[in-house]
Amino acid sequence: MKVRAYYFEADEKLVESLKKSSDMDRIDQLEMIQDLHKVKYYSMGEWWDALHFVLTGVSASMPIEYSALSEAVVGKRLFDEDENAAFIAYTLPEEVEKIFAALDWLKVKEVMSTFSLADLQQQHIYPEQWEVDKEDTYKQEIATAFKTLRKFYEVMVQNKKGVVIGIY
């Protein structure tokens, strides 16, 4: 089963509801929100770890505290610190502006200039099945993930919303 990243528009009510929920209930809530299109959301698919690596030089499994680029992909704080819990994090509206500013400062060509298929393979970046003959496709997919994530954060800033991130 593939692990995918989902980014949801979040207001205080959603964050508080998720804080009160169990791990599995959080996933159910997010899936219901997605199915009902109750809020804006973006499904990055399985490019989250590669994008995190391209932006920060490390896997998303090692988030960088106080790094807006790391937080753009994995969020600011977890709902549940238990290592067996699903990875669901959130970022408050006032923190989203800083993240968007960091993403907006970068240009796709600059971001992708650090792309190295060999590095992704060597560092075991998810999904780990990197095929040499698809390098250009991977570059395009990661560049698209970056541009779409930047646009998502721009809309969240405009709407004064936070972000909930689920990677499961």
Secondary structure, 3 states (H helix, E strand, C coil): CCCCEEEEEECHHHHHHHHCCCHHHHHHHHHHHHHHCCCCEEEEECCHHHHHHHHHCCCCCCCCCCCHHHHHHHCCEECCCCCCCCEEEEECHHHHHHHHHHHHHCCHHHHHCCCCHHHHHHCCCCCCCCCHHHHHHHHHHHHHHHHHHHHHHHHHHHCCCEEEEEEC
